[in-house]
Amino acid sequence: MKRDPATDEATVWVFARDFLYAYMPKTRGLSSATIQAYRLSLECFLTFLADHKHLHRSQVTFDHFDREHLKGWLTWMNTERGYTARTITLRLAAVKAFLSYAAAEDLTLIALDQAAKTLTAPVPPRAPIEYLTQEATRAVLAAHTGATAKSRRNRMLLILLYETAARVGEITALTLQDLTLTDPGHVTLTGKRNKTRVVPLSAKTLEHLQVYLQEFHPNRARLPGNRPVFYSFHRGQPTGLSTDTVAAALKAAAETARSLCPSVPARVHCHMLRKTKAMDLHQSGIPLPIIMRLLGHENVSTTQAFYAFATLDMMREAINAATPATGPAAAEKLPDDMLQALYSLR
């Protein structure tokens, strides 16, 4: 597709429409939520042009995607809109992706694409990872006592959510055909961009799951494979749970657990269980590439960015292991020449 300077304004919208409604969903296979995020980022840039350059949308051309306008947009998002560094980074990445697509379609736009790639957004502060202690995890997973059928369902739901480190949408989409209970037991999760991964289950979790299936899916072999594992009845038919229902089940469990375990945070969300499982594995010495596969991260740097933080206990153990004993008993065991070398300033 070649750009005609006489119709430059229209060209921007042709490229934008093809980018959002053809290339991203059909060629890239991206989800509707991802496409919506890209659309909002482009809308944000257009709002900046309207507010600061007083440009009507019909006047916007690729010349307005130059480095100077993009720098002004970054400043506007940071100072006037008060966006977080993470939001600014996502917005800029979306516009860069659009320019890369446009440059691939029209060689005259390569200079714009290259200039945009040199821009960097503010570096977001690296916040500590939110995760539950082992005591808090046990309290939350045991909060639904199983006195009612709904309580038993929610208990199994939270156990599996933690055990598999699944995203909440992956759990709500789980069907009977995704379960393999024969040795070695595992579940198949479908994550972002419809990518699947296999996650093993512990023997204890398999026991819980077998009991759950006997109650909620009797005669499982005769049931359709696409029947949701966790469901509620709607018009007499089992219907998969919404993510809000899962969040509510976890919130109720956290409130109950907090009365018995004060270390349960005031706000517990589904993604925290995912982080907790990853951190538990990290603290147990599991290599990051394995944790990466469990989480469904395509790039190990994504896992490192979230879970390569040392906890206080890990740092304390490392310090204790690296610090020589300095008490009298230890000193008596060292020869004089070793003591002099140890405490010498030379």
C-alpha positions as CSV (number, residue, x, y, z in Angstrom):
1,M,0.0,0.0,0.0
2,K,1.5,3.3,-1.1
3,R,0.9,6.6,0.5
4,D,-0.5,9.5,-1.5
5,P,0.4,12.9,0.0
6,A,-2.9,14.3,-1.3
7,T,-4.8,11.8,0.8
8,D,-2.5,11.5,3.7
9,E,-5.2,12.1,6.3
10,A,-7.3,9.2,5.0
11,T,-4.2,7.0,4.9
12,V,-3.8,7.1,8.7
13,W,-7.3,5.8,9.2
14,V,-6.9,3.1,6.5
15,F,-3.8,1.8,8.3
16,A,-5.4,2.1,11.7
17,R,-8.4,0.2,10.6
18,D,-6.4,-2.6,9.0
19,F,-4.1,-2.7,12.0
20,L,-6.9,-3.0,14.6
21,Y,-9.5,-5.1,12.7
22,A,-7.5,-7.2,10.3
23,Y,-3.8,-7.6,11.2
24,M,-4.1,-8.0,15.0
25,P,-7.2,-10.3,15.2
26,K,-6.6,-12.3,12.0
27,T,-2.9,-12.3,11.4
28,R,-1.6,-12.1,15.0
29,G,-4.6,-13.9,16.6
30,L,-4.7,-11.4,19.5
31,S,-7.5,-11.4,21.9
32,S,-10.3,-8.7,21.9
33,A,-9.0,-7.4,25.2
34,T,-5.5,-6.8,23.8
35,I,-6.9,-5.2,20.7
36,Q,-9.0,-2.9,22.9
37,A,-5.9,-1.8,24.8
38,Y,-4.2,-0.9,21.5
39,R,-7.2,1.0,20.4
40,L,-7.4,3.0,23.6
41,S,-3.7,3.9,23.3
42,L,-4.2,5.3,19.8
43,E,-7.3,7.2,21.1
44,C,-5.1,8.6,23.8
45,F,-2.6,10.0,21.3
46,L,-5.4,11.5,19.2
47,T,-6.8,13.2,22.3
48,F,-3.4,14.7,22.9
49,L,-3.3,16.1,19.4
50,A,-6.8,17.5,19.8
51,D,-6.0,19.1,23.1
52,H,-2.6,20.5,22.4
53,K,-2.4,20.9,18.7
54,H,-6.1,21.7,18.2
55,L,-6.2,19.1,15.4
56,H,-9.5,17.6,14.3
57,R,-9.2,13.9,13.6
58,S,-9.7,14.4,9.9
59,Q,-6.5,16.5,9.9
60,V,-4.3,14.0,11.5
61,T,-1.5,12.6,9.2
62,F,1.5,10.4,9.7
63,D,3.6,13.6,10.0
64,H,2.0,14.0,13.5
65,F,3.5,10.7,14.6
66,D,7.0,12.2,14.5
67,R,9.4,12.2,17.4
68,E,8.6,15.7,18.6
69,H,4.8,15.0,18.9
70,L,5.4,11.7,20.6
71,K,7.8,13.3,23.1
72,G,5.1,15.9,23.9
73,W,2.6,13.1,24.3
74,L,4.8,11.4,26.8
75,T,5.1,14.6,28.8
76,W,1.4,15.2,28.6
77,M,0.5,11.8,29.9
78,N,3.0,12.1,32.7
79,T,2.4,15.7,33.9
80,E,-1.2,16.6,32.9
81,R,-2.9,13.3,33.0
82,G,-0.9,11.8,35.8
83,Y,-0.7,8.4,34.3
84,T,1.5,5.8,36.0
85,A,4.8,4.8,34.4
86,R,3.4,1.4,33.6
87,T,0.4,2.9,31.7
88,I,2.6,5.3,29.8
89,T,4.9,2.4,28.8
90,L,1.9,0.4,27.5
91,R,0.5,3.4,25.6
92,L,3.8,4.1,23.9
93,A,4.4,0.4,23.1
94,A,1.0,0.3,21.3
95,V,1.8,3.4,19.1
96,K,5.2,2.0,18.3
97,A,3.6,-1.3,17.2
98,F,1.2,0.6,15.0
99,L,4.1,2.5,13.4
100,S,6.1,-0.7,12.8
101,Y,3.0,-2.2,11.1
102,A,2.6,0.9,8.9
103,A,6.3,1.0,8.0
104,A,6.1,-2.6,6.9
105,E,3.2,-1.7,4.6
106,D,4.7,1.5,3.3
107,L,8.5,2.0,3.1
108,T,8.2,5.8,3.2
109,L,7.2,5.5,6.9
110,I,10.4,3.7,8.0
111,A,12.0,6.9,9.2
112,L,9.0,7.5,11.5
113,D,9.1,4.0,12.8
114,Q,12.9,4.2,13.5
115,A,12.6,7.5,15.3
116,A,9.8,6.2,17.5
117,K,11.8,3.2,18.6
118,T,14.4,5.5,20.2
119,L,11.9,6.9,22.6
120,T,11.6,5.4,26.1
121,A,8.9,5.7,28.6
122,P,9.5,6.4,32.3
123,V,10.8,3.4,34.2
124,P,8.1,2.1,36.5
125,P,9.2,1.6,40.1
126,R,9.7,-2.1,41.0
127,A,7.2,-2.8,43.7
128,P,7.6,-5.7,46.1
129,I,5.8,-8.8,45.0
130,E,2.4,-9.3,46.8
131,Y,2.1,-12.9,48.0
132,L,0.8,-14.9,50.9
133,T,2.8,-16.5,53.6
134,Q,2.5,-20.3,53.9
135,E,0.4,-19.8,57.0
136,A,-1.9,-17.4,55.3
137,T,-2.2,-19.6,52.2
138,R,-3.2,-22.6,54.4
139,A,-5.8,-20.4,56.2
140,V,-7.3,-19.1,52.9
141,L,-7.5,-22.5,51.2
142,A,-9.2,-24.0,54.3
143,A,-11.6,-21.1,54.9
144,H,-14.4,-22.8,52.9
145,T,-15.2,-25.6,55.4
146,G,-17.3,-27.7,53.0
147,A,-20.5,-27.5,55.1
148,T,-22.5,-26.8,51.9
149,A,-22.2,-27.8,48.3
150,K,-21.3,-24.3,47.3
151,S,-18.6,-24.2,50.0
152,R,-17.2,-27.5,48.7
153,R,-17.1,-26.2,45.2
154,N,-15.4,-23.0,46.3
155,R,-12.8,-24.9,48.3
156,M,-11.9,-27.0,45.4
157,L,-11.9,-24.0,43.1
158,L,-9.3,-22.1,45.3
159,I,-7.2,-25.2,45.8
160,L,-6.9,-25.7,42.0
161,L,-6.4,-22.0,41.4
162,Y,-3.4,-22.0,43.7
163,E,-2.0,-25.5,42.8
164,T,-1.9,-24.7,39.0
165,A,-0.9,-21.0,39.4
166,A,-3.6,-20.4,36.8
167,R,-5.0,-17.1,35.7
168,V,-8.6,-16.7,36.9
169,G,-9.9,-16.8,33.3
170,E,-8.0,-20.1,32.7
171,I,-9.8,-21.7,35.7
172,T,-13.3,-20.4,34.7
173,A,-12.7,-21.8,31.2
174,L,-11.6,-25.3,32.5
175,T,-13.7,-28.2,31.2
176,L,-13.9,-31.9,31.9
177,Q,-11.8,-32.7,28.9
178,D,-9.0,-30.6,30.2
179,L,-8.5,-33.0,33.2
180,T,-6.3,-36.0,33.2
181,L,-6.6,-38.0,36.5
182,T,-4.6,-41.0,35.5
183,D,-1.0,-41.1,36.7
184,P,0.6,-38.6,36.1
185,G,-2.4,-36.4,36.8
186,H,-2.4,-33.0,35.1
187,V,-4.7,-30.2,33.8
188,T,-4.5,-28.5,30.4
189,L,-4.9,-24.7,30.7
190,T,-5.7,-22.4,27.8
191,G,-4.2,-19.0,28.4
192,K,-3.5,-15.8,26.5
193,R,-3.8,-16.0,22.7
194,N,-5.4,-19.5,23.1
195,K,-2.1,-21.0,24.0
196,T,-2.3,-24.2,26.0
197,R,0.1,-25.5,28.7
198,V,0.1,-28.7,30.8
199,V,0.4,-28.3,34.5
200,P,1.0,-31.3,36.8
201,L,-1.1,-32.0,39.9
202,S,0.1,-33.2,43.2
203,A,-1.3,-36.5,44.6
204,K,-3.1,-34.6,47.4
205,T,-4.8,-32.3,44.9
206,L,-5.8,-35.3,42.8
207,E,-7.5,-36.8,45.8
208,H,-9.5,-33.6,46.4
209,L,-10.4,-33.4,42.7
210,Q,-11.6,-37.0,42.6
211,V,-13.9,-36.4,45.5
212,Y,-15.2,-33.1,44.0
213,L,-15.9,-34.8,40.6
214,Q,-17.8,-37.6,42.2
215,E,-20.2,-35.1,43.7
216,F,-20.4,-32.4,41.0
217,H,-19.9,-34.6,37.9
218,P,-21.3,-38.0,38.7
219,N,-21.0,-40.5,35.8
220,R,-18.3,-38.2,34.3
221,A,-17.5,-40.6,31.5
222,R,-21.0,-40.0,30.1
223,L,-20.9,-36.3,30.3
224,P,-19.9,-34.0,27.4
225,G,-16.2,-33.0,27.5
226,N,-17.0,-29.3,27.2
227,R,-18.9,-29.3,30.5
228,P,-17.3,-26.7,32.8
229,V,-15.5,-28.1,35.8
230,F,-16.7,-25.3,38.1
231,Y,-20.3,-24.2,37.5
232,S,-23.5,-22.9,38.8
233,F,-26.9,-23.7,37.4
234,H,-28.6,-21.2,35.0
235,R,-32.0,-22.1,33.7
236,G,-31.3,-25.7,34.8
237,Q,-28.1,-26.0,32.9
238,P,-24.5,-26.0,34.4
239,T,-22.9,-22.7,33.3
240,G,-19.3,-21.8,33.8
241,L,-18.5,-19.3,36.7
242,S,-17.7,-15.7,36.0
243,T,-14.4,-14.2,37.1
244,D,-16.4,-12.0,39.5
245,T,-17.8,-15.1,41.2
246,V,-14.3,-16.6,41.7
247,A,-13.1,-13.2,43.1
248,A,-16.0,-13.1,45.5
249,A,-15.3,-16.7,46.6
250,L,-11.6,-15.7,47.3
251,K,-12.6,-12.5,49.1
252,A,-15.0,-14.4,51.4
253,A,-12.3,-17.0,52.1
254,A,-9.8,-14.2,53.0
255,E,-12.2,-12.5,55.3
256,T,-12.8,-15.8,57.2
257,A,-9.1,-16.7,57.2
258,R,-8.1,-13.2,58.5
259,S,-9.9,-13.8,61.8
260,L,-7.7,-16.8,62.5
261,C,-4.5,-15.7,60.7
262,P,-3.7,-11.9,61.1
263,S,-1.0,-12.2,58.3
264,V,-3.7,-12.5,55.6
265,P,-3.6,-9.1,53.8
266,A,-6.6,-6.7,53.7
267,R,-6.9,-7.2,50.0
268,V,-6.5,-10.7,48.5
269,H,-7.1,-11.1,44.8
270,C,-6.9,-14.0,42.4
271,H,-3.6,-13.0,40.8
272,M,-2.1,-13.0,44.3
273,L,-2.6,-16.8,44.5
274,R,-0.8,-17.1,41.2
275,K,2.1,-15.1,42.5
276,T,2.1,-17.0,45.8
277,K,2.5,-20.3,44.1
278,A,5.3,-19.0,41.9
279,M,7.1,-17.5,45.0
280,D,6.6,-20.8,46.9
281,L,8.3,-22.6,44.1
282,H,11.0,-20.0,43.9
283,Q,11.7,-20.2,47.6
284,S,12.0,-24.0,47.2
285,G,14.8,-23.6,44.7
286,I,12.8,-24.4,41.6
287,P,14.7,-22.9,38.5
288,L,13.0,-19.9,36.9
289,P,12.6,-21.6,33.5
290,I,10.4,-24.2,35.1
291,I,8.4,-21.6,36.9
292,M,8.2,-19.7,33.6
293,R,6.6,-22.8,31.9
294,L,4.1,-23.2,34.8
295,L,3.0,-19.6,34.5
296,G,2.8,-19.6,30.8
297,H,5.3,-16.9,30.3
298,E,6.9,-16.9,26.9
299,N,10.0,-14.9,27.9
300,V,12.0,-15.8,31.0
301,S,12.6,-12.1,31.6
302,T,8.9,-11.7,32.4
303,T,9.2,-14.3,35.1
304,Q,12.4,-12.8,36.4
305,A,10.9,-9.3,36.6
306,F,8.1,-10.6,38.9
307,Y,9.7,-13.4,40.9
308,A,13.4,-12.9,41.1
309,F,13.1,-10.9,44.3
310,A,14.7,-12.3,47.4
311,T,12.4,-12.4,50.4
312,L,13.5,-11.5,53.9
313,D,13.8,-15.1,54.9
314,M,15.8,-16.0,51.8
315,M,18.2,-13.0,52.5
316,R,18.4,-13.9,56.1
317,E,19.4,-17.5,55.4
318,A,22.0,-16.3,52.9
319,I,23.5,-13.8,55.3
320,N,23.6,-16.4,58.1
321,A,25.3,-18.9,55.8
322,A,27.9,-16.3,54.6
323,T,28.7,-14.8,58.0
324,P,31.5,-16.5,60.0
325,A,30.7,-17.3,63.6
326,T,32.3,-14.7,65.9
327,G,31.4,-16.0,69.3
328,P,33.9,-17.2,71.9
329,A,33.4,-20.9,71.1
330,A,34.2,-20.4,67.5
331,A,37.2,-18.2,68.3
332,E,38.7,-20.8,70.5
333,K,38.8,-23.3,67.6
334,L,40.8,-21.0,65.3
335,P,44.6,-20.9,65.5
336,D,46.2,-17.5,66.4
337,D,47.4,-16.9,62.8
338,M,43.9,-17.5,61.4
339,L,42.4,-15.1,64.0
340,Q,45.0,-12.5,63.1
341,A,44.2,-12.8,59.4
342,L,40.4,-12.8,60.0
343,Y,40.4,-9.6,62.1
344,S,43.3,-7.8,60.6
345,L,42.8,-4.5,58.8
346,R,45.5,-5.3,56.2
